[in-house]
Amino acid sequence: MSYSTLEIQRNGAVATLWMNRPEVFNAFDEQLIAELTQACQALDHDDSVRVVVLAGRGRHFSAGADLNWMRRAASHGEAENLADARQFARMLRTLATLSKPTVARVHGAALGGGTGLTAACQMAIASDDAVFSTSEVRFGIIPAVISPYVLQAIGPRQAQRYFQSGERFDAARALAMGLVSEVAPAAQLDARVAALAESLCAGGPCAQRAARELIAAVHGRPLGEATDEDTAQRIARQRATAEAREGIAAFLEKRPADWLR
């Protein structure tokens, strides 16, 4: 597929999805939202893609909502705003539920929805010049659609502050709160993203999907016999898969597993 607001770059099994509206700092409007949804769906169904990296061309990752889009939304009624919000929510959920690892490559500004995109990816590496915010309240609105992803990343206590203050915070603060998993000097950002992608490609794809399901099932669950039984069944099922047999055989035979060939 061809896109007017995106560029997809392939490097082996790694696909980098570049938001390509540098003239507006990759702010999103209806077109970018629709194309991000379509591109994520296409990459998810491409078995040759093992890792998806989300990045932004130009000086910034994403400045959030396009001002012209916001201006149009302000003149719309509730029904039209609801339709727009549903499309945005669908895009974020499509990104967040990809069946393969996703990494946000964040530099410069990641404001409002840009923070939401960061949180919707499973992992994020930020350059040390990155700046984040959930600034919606300063426009008289709320970070409603991005809230499930940002809350999952930073927790309700931090959200109480930043959802209400709209303050900007730097990459070091984002790391401390859990929004990003690593901070790198700007000159090393691409190298660190590439290193993480290479590590992710080393894992078995079925095992990685099972690992994500494991996290969703176990997080917040109390210890007890039910949790013991669930986790025991999960590892028993996984050990019986062809992928597990191949992975263990490759280790014992000191050769690459077949998913690395």
N, C-alpha and C positions, 0 to 999 in steps of 0.2 A: 504494500500500500504506500501511497505517497501522502505526505503531510505538509501543510503550510506553516505550522508552528513548531514542528518537531523534526529532529534528525536522529536516526538510529545508526549507531556505529558498532560494528562487530569486530571483536578480537578473539578469534577462536570461539570458545563456548560462552564468552562474556558479551552481553549486549548492553551498550550504554545508550540510554534514552535521554537525549539532550533536548531540554526545552530551549527553543530557538527564537525568542523574541527579545534579543538584547537591548533593542531600542527602548523598551519599556521595562527593563530589568526582569524579564520573564514573568511579568504579571499575567495572571490568567483571566481569560474571558470565556464566553461560550465555546469558541472554536478550540482553544487550547484544552479546555475541560473535555470536550468531546473527543479530541484526538488522543489525549492521554488515555482515556478509557479504551479506545479502539486499539491503540498500540500495546497497552498492557495485555489486553485479551489476545492479540496476535502473538506476542512473545510467550505468553503462558501456554499456548498451544503448539509452540515450536519446540520439538524435542531436542533440537540441536543447541538450544540455549540452556545453560546451566545456572547462570547468575545474571540478574538485571541490575544495572547501576542507573540511578536517576541523577541527572546533573543539569546545570544551567549554563548556557553560552553567555559570554560577556562578563561584566564586572560582578554580577550577583547571581545567586542561586534562584531566588524568586522573591519579588517584593510583595507578593500576595495578590489581592484582587486588582484588576485593571481599573483605573479611575473612571474611564468611560463606561465600563460595565457597571460600576457602582452608581454612576450618575443615571444610567438607564434604569437600574433596579430601584432607585429612589423615586422614580416617576411611575413605577409599576404598582399595580394592586397586589393584594395578598396572594391571589391565585398564581399570577405570573412569577412572583418571588418564590413561591413554593415550588414551582416547576424548576426554576434555576437551582434552588437549594437541593432538590432531589438529584439533579444531574451531578452536582458537585459531590454529594454524598456517595453516589454510585461510583464516581471516579475514584474517590479515596478508598472505598471498600474494595474495588477491583485491584488497586495497587496493594492494599494491605493483605489481601487474601490470595496473592499469587502463589502458585504451587511450587515456586523455586525461590531461592534466597534473593532478597532485594537489599541494596545498599544505597543510601543517599550520599552523594558527594556534594558537600555544602561549602560554599565560599561566599564571602560578601554578605549581603542581606538575605535573610530567610524570615520574612515578616508575615504575620497573620497566617494566611493559607500556606506560605512558604514554611513556616514552623509546622503546620499540619502535614505537609508533604514529607518533611523530615521524620515526623513521628510515625507516619503511616508505613514507612519502610521498616523492615525488620532490623536493620542496622544503619548507623550513620557515622561517617567520618567527616569532621569539619576542619577547615583551615583555621589557624589561630586568629584570623581577621574576621571570622564569621560573627554575625549579630542576629539575634532572634527576638521575637516578641509575639505576644497575642494581644495585638493593639486594638482589637475591634471596639472595645468600650469607648475609645477616644473618638470614634465615629458614631457613637450612640447605638451600636449594635453589639452582638455577643458572638464569641467563637463557637457557635453551637455545633456546626457540622464537623469541625476538626476536634471537638472536645473528647470524643471517645479515644482517639489516638494519642493526643497530648496527655490526657489524664493517665492513660496506661503507661506512658513514658515517665512522667514526672511526679505522679501521685496527686491526691486531692489537696494536701497541705500546700504544696508549691503553687498549685493551680489557683487556690484561694487568693494568693497574692497577685500572680501575673495575669489572671483573667480579669481581675478588677482594676489593677493599676495600669495595665498596658505598657509597663516599663520594658525597655530593651535590656537584654542581657547578653553577655559575651560568650565565646566558645568555652571558656574555662567553667563558667557557671552552668552552661548547658551540659557539660561533662559531669559536673558534680551532681546535677539533678537527674541524670540518666537519659536526657534527650538524645545525646550523641554518645557513642561508645569509644571514640578516640578523637583527639585533637592533634593536628600535624601542622608544622610550618607550611605556609602557602606553597613554597617551592617544592615541598615533598608530598603534597596532597595526592597527586595522581599516582605516585609510587606506592603510597600507603593503601590507596583504594585497590590498585592492581594486586598488591600482596594479599589483601584480604580476599579478593575474588579468586586468586589462585588457591588459597587455602580452602575456600568453599567448594571449588571444583574438585578437590581431592576427596571429598566425602561422597558416599553413595547417595544418589538422588532420592531413592525410596526411603532410606534411613533418615535423610534430612526432613522429608515430609512427615515421617513418623515422629521425629524429634519435635517438630513444631506442634503436632497434635498432642504430644506428651506434655509440653509446657502448658497448653491451653487446658488440659484435663487436670493437671496436678496443682497449678497455681491457686493458692487460696484454699485448697482442700485440706481438711484436718487429717492428722495422722490417725491411723486405725486400720482395722482389718480390711475394710472396703478399699482403702488406698493401696494397701499391700497387695491385695488380690488384683486390682486393676493394673498396677505397674508390673506385677509378675506375668500377667497375661500378655501385656504389651511386649515385653522382652522375649517371651516364649514365641509369640507370633513372628517377631522380627528375626529371631535366630533361625526360624524355619524357612525364610525366604531364600530364593535363588541368589539375591544380591548379597545376603549375609554369608552364604556358603562360598560365593566367589571372593568376597572380601577377606574372609579368614584364610582361604586357600592361597590367595595372592600374598598375604602376609607371611605365611609359613614357607611359601616357595620363593620368597624374596623377589617378587615381580610386581609390576603395576597391575592394579585391578582393571577389569575390562572397561569400566567407565572412564578410565584415564587414557585409553588408547585412541 
